[in-house]
């Protein structure tokens, strides 16, 4: 996925394995036609570990950059993917 590029970023000290879930519609949603299809929605969470003294502006830039990399790796046309990037200082 996108983690190889993100973990090599000079501001990232550590990147635990991402958590990835694939949601599937309930049987009732499928019967009512509310399902998202066979693939289901994806939920991806990343947790970037950075220096304790990394400034807020740099954290925001890094978060946006990592989010863009992951969304790009999942496919830009994929509307059923949610990517969350968390930052841990220290």
N, C-alpha and C positions, 0 to 999 in steps of 0.2 A: 504494500500500500504506500502511503505517503511518508511513513516514519523514517525511512533511511535518509531522506533529504533533511527532514526536520531535526533529527538527532545530531546531524553534522553541523547545524547552525552554531556559530561561535558563542552565542548567548545561552544555549541550552546545555545545562550541566548533566541532566539525566532525563530520559524519556522512558517511563515504564510502558509496557505493552499496551496498545490502545484497547479499549473495550468496544466491541462491535456486537450489536444486536440486530436481528432481522425480525421485524414484527409481522405477524400474520393476522389476517382478519378473522374475527370470530365466525363460527358457522352461521349465526343469525345474520351478520352483515353480508355474507356471501349470498344467502337466500334473498335478502332484501335488495341486493345489487349495490351495496355500499362498499364492497371489497376493493382493494387497490390492485387486484390481480394476483397472479401466482407468486411473484417475487416478494411482495410485501415491502414495507418501508424499512430503511436502514437507520440505525442510530449509532453514531460513532462518537466516543469521547476520548480526548487526549489530555494528558496532564504533563505540562512542561515544567521541569524544575530549573530554576534560574538562580543567579546570585541574589543574595538578600538585599543588596544595595542597588539593584537594577531599577532605574527610574520608571515612573508611571508611563511616560510617553514611549519609552523603549518597550515596556511590557505590552502596551496596546499595539504597537507596530508588529512586534513578534507574534502576538495572538492573531492578528489579521493575516499576517504572512503564512502562519501555520494553517489557519483555517482555509485560506485560498488553495494551498497545496493539497490538502485533503479533499476538498470539494472537487478540485481538478482531477485527482486520482480516481474519484468515484464516478466521474463523468458529469460534465457540466449540464447535460440535458436531464439529469436525474432529479426530478422534483420531489421524490419521496425519501430523500436522505437528509438527516439532521446531523450536523457536525457541531460538537461543542469542544472548545479548547479552554482548559483551566490552567492556571499558573500557580505554582508553589514557589515562594521565595525562601531561600535558605538552604 
